[in-house]
Amino acid sequence: MQPSDRSCEPDAHPYSRLPELPELAARAEARLPAPPDDAACFALWRKYGMLPNVERHSRMVAQVATALARRTAARGLPVRVDAVRASALLHDLAKTYCLLHGGSHAQLGASWVLAETRHYGIARGVLLHVHWPWTVPEGPGICALPFFVIYADKRVRHDACVTLEERFEDLLARYGRDERARAGIRAAHEQALAIERALAAQLGWDLHEDTFDCRGLVQ
């Protein structure tokens, strides 16, 4: 039996029935410890045996998420850029383990990150980076850590920044084993497009054509 990561499938999110409580989450985050810096995140990569290709992917996701967070801060909206960056660097912490042994890398990774950092906001970004189980917000509420990590992850194929269409074509080719899996991937694509539209509207930024690395338009 081949190892697999089932986190793209639609039933991989049992917490979708839980209520989203942004005000309580914001209050809790205000009391959190300082986020780990890059060196501390890289140390966790080594501790949990992250594969080199997953490291490269995580670096690029962090680059995109950090750019979004900095743009948000520049527009006067509240955001912890260091927390966004740490969550993006750690979003695939359990990917290597789950590729070998199965399970949800988002759920396992979130538990590892919470145990290591004691930072619920960063762990929440890891937990939700595959799928946002509630309605995507319109307005300033979209400019929050989980959406930066979700969107950044959906814009990076392996270690290259691509369009959402290219990213999801790749996901369908690699994980679309049956109609159920393909339906989950298509639903995730629609959600990513909604997040892109909402972020672009709030940040005044044509995200679709930006590679976030000073190389110009997506090819």
C-alpha positions in Angstrom: 0.0 0.0 0.0 1.4 3.4 -1.0 1.6 6.1 1.7 -0.7 9.0 1.2 -1.9 12.3 2.6 -5.7 12.4 2.5 -5.9 16.1 3.5 -7.2 17.2 0.1 -10.3 15.2 0.5 -13.6 16.8 1.6 -14.1 14.8 4.8 -10.7 15.7 6.1 -12.0 18.6 8.1 -14.3 17.4 11.0 -13.8 20.7 12.8 -15.8 22.4 10.0 -18.9 22.2 12.2 -17.3 24.2 15.0 -18.2 28.0 15.2 -15.6 30.5 14.1 -15.0 33.0 16.9 -12.6 35.7 15.6 -13.0 38.0 18.6 -12.0 35.3 21.1 -9.2 34.2 18.8 -7.8 37.8 18.7 -7.9 38.1 22.5 -6.1 34.9 22.9 -3.5 35.8 20.4 -2.7 39.0 22.3 -1.5 36.9 25.2 0.7 34.5 23.1 4.5 34.1 23.4 6.8 35.6 20.8 6.8 33.7 17.5 9.8 31.6 16.7 12.3 33.3 14.3 13.6 31.7 11.1 16.5 29.9 12.9 14.1 28.4 15.4 11.8 27.2 12.6 14.7 25.7 10.7 15.7 23.8 13.9 12.2 22.3 14.0 12.6 21.3 10.3 15.7 19.3 11.3 14.1 17.9 14.4 11.2 16.5 12.4 13.2 15.3 9.5 11.7 17.5 6.8 12.7 16.5 3.3 14.8 19.1 1.3 12.0 19.6 -1.4 9.5 20.3 1.4 12.0 22.8 2.9 12.2 24.6 -0.4 8.5 24.7 -0.8 8.1 26.1 2.7 10.6 28.8 2.1 8.7 30.0 -0.9 5.3 29.8 0.9 6.8 31.9 3.7 8.1 34.5 1.1 4.6 34.9 -0.3 2.8 35.0 3.0 5.3 37.5 4.5 4.8 39.8 1.5 1.1 39.7 2.0 1.5 40.4 5.8 3.8 43.3 5.2 1.5 44.9 2.6 -1.3 44.5 5.2 0.8 46.2 7.9 1.7 49.0 5.5 -2.0 49.7 5.0 -2.5 50.1 8.8 -4.3 46.8 9.5 -3.3 44.8 12.5 -1.0 41.8 11.7 1.9 40.1 13.3 4.3 39.7 10.3 6.6 37.5 12.4 3.8 35.1 13.3 2.6 34.9 9.7 6.1 34.0 8.6 6.6 31.4 11.3 3.3 29.7 10.5 4.2 29.6 6.8 7.6 28.2 7.5 6.1 25.5 9.7 2.9 24.8 7.7 4.3 21.5 6.3 6.2 20.4 9.3 4.5 17.0 9.4 4.4 16.6 5.6 7.3 14.2 5.4 6.0 12.0 8.2 2.5 11.8 6.7 3.9 11.0 3.2 5.7 8.0 4.9 3.0 6.9 7.4 -0.3 8.5 6.3 -2.6 10.9 8.2 -3.4 14.6 7.9 -0.2 16.6 7.8 -2.2 19.7 8.7 -3.7 18.2 11.9 -0.5 16.5 13.0 1.6 19.4 12.1 -0.6 21.8 14.1 -0.3 19.6 17.2 3.5 19.5 16.8 3.7 23.3 16.3 1.5 24.0 19.3 3.6 21.7 21.5 6.8 23.3 20.3 5.8 27.0 20.2 2.8 27.3 22.6 1.5 29.8 20.0 -2.1 29.0 19.1 -2.2 31.5 16.3 0.8 29.9 14.5 -0.6 26.4 15.1 -4.0 27.5 13.8 -2.5 28.6 10.6 -0.9 25.2 10.2 -4.1 23.4 11.0 -6.2 25.4 8.5 -3.7 25.8 5.6 -5.3 23.1 3.5 -8.9 24.3 3.9 -10.8 27.1 5.6 -13.9 25.3 7.0 -16.1 28.4 7.4 -17.3 31.1 5.0 -14.5 33.2 3.5 -14.9 36.7 5.0 -15.2 39.8 2.9 -13.7 43.1 4.1 -10.7 43.5 6.5 -11.3 40.1 8.1 -9.6 38.4 5.2 -6.3 40.1 6.1 -5.5 37.5 8.8 -2.8 34.9 9.4 -4.7 31.8 8.2 -5.7 33.3 4.9 -2.1 34.5 4.2 -0.8 30.9 4.7 -3.7 29.3 2.8 -3.3 31.5 -0.2 0.5 31.4 -0.2 0.5 27.6 -0.1 -1.9 27.5 -3.0 0.3 29.8 -5.1 3.5 27.7 -4.7 3.9 24.5 -6.7 6.9 22.7 -5.3 9.3 25.6 -5.0 8.0 27.9 -7.7 5.3 30.6 -7.6 2.5 29.8 -10.1 -1.1 30.8 -10.7 -3.9 29.1 -8.8 -4.9 27.4 -12.0 -1.5 25.9 -12.5 -1.3 24.8 -8.9 -4.6 23.0 -8.9 -4.0 21.3 -12.2 -0.9 19.8 -10.5 -2.9 18.8 -7.4 -5.5 17.1 -9.6 -2.8 15.2 -11.5 -1.1 14.1 -8.3 -4.0 13.5 -5.9 -7.1 13.2 -8.0 -7.3 9.4 -7.5 -11.1 9.2 -7.7 -14.1 11.5 -8.1 -14.4 12.1 -4.4 -10.8 13.4 -4.2 -11.2 15.5 -7.4 -14.3 17.1 -6.0 -12.4 18.1 -2.9 -9.6 19.6 -4.9 -12.1 21.5 -7.1 -13.8 22.9 -4.0 -10.4 24.0 -2.6 -9.7 25.7 -5.9 -12.9 27.7 -5.7 -12.1 28.7 -2.1 -8.6 29.8 -3.1 -10.1 32.0 -5.8 -12.5 33.5 -3.3 -9.6 34.2 -0.9 -7.5 35.7 -3.8 -10.4 38.1 -4.8 -11.0 39.2 -1.2 -7.3 39.8 -0.5 -6.8 41.7 -3.7 -9.8 43.9 -2.9 -8.5 44.8 0.5 -4.8 45.2 -0.4 -5.3 47.0 -3.7 -3.0 44.4 -5.3 -3.4 42.3 -8.5 -2.3 39.1 -6.8 -3.1 36.8 -9.7 -0.1 38.1 -11.8 2.4 38.7 -9.0 5.2 36.1 -8.3 6.2 37.9 -5.0 9.9 37.5 -5.8 10.7 40.5 -8.0 10.7 38.5 -11.2 7.6 40.1 -12.7 4.5 38.4 -14.0 3.7 34.7 -13.7 4.7 33.0 -16.9 
